[in-house]
């Protein structure tokens, strides 16, 4: 429904939902990334406007530098 923020499941304290359904933005922010975080991630969402149709995308995270 328009204007209602999605229910977000965060599985780690270094992940923060920074998007807004009002602007169709489902962005997340990853904090304190290390080389061990490098790899493939899957984003999964269900859209109520499309009769709860499922959507997914695969992203590859490449870490090029690590802060101490």
N, C-alpha and C positions, 0 to 999 in steps of 0.2 A: 504494500500500500504506500502511496506517495506520502512523503513527509515522516515516515516512521523509520527510525534507524534499525539496521539489521541486528539480529542476535549474533554476536561474534564469539567464537570459541578460541581462546588463546591458550596454546599448549606450552608456552614457555614465557618466562618473565621478560625476555628480550624482544618480544614482538608486541607492537602497538598498532591498533587500528586507527588510522588518521584520516580516513575518508568520510564521506557523507552521502547518504542516499539522496539527499536533496539535490546534489549536483552530479549524481550518477558516478561517484568516485568511490571505489572500493580499495583504496590504497592502504598498504601496511608499511610500517617502518621497522626495520631490523636494527637492534642496538648491539654494540660491542661484538661485531662479527669477528670470527677467527678463521684461520685456514681450515679448521675442521668443519665449519659451516658450509664450505664449498660443495656444490653438487646440484642435483635436480630437485625442484620443488613443484608440487601440484597445487594449483588454486582451484577450489571447487565452490560453486555457488548455485543456489536454486532461486529462480525468478518467479515470484507469485503472480506478476502481471502476465506471464506466459504459461499459466496453468501449472506452475511449479516445475517448469522445464529445467533440466540440469545443464550446467555449463562448466567446463573445466579448461585449464590451460597449463602447460608445462613450461617452467622457467628454469634456466641454468644460471646459478650464482657462481661467479668467478671472483675470488678474493685475490687482489693484486698486492695488497700491503696490509700489515697487521700493526695496530697501535699497541703500545705496552701500557 
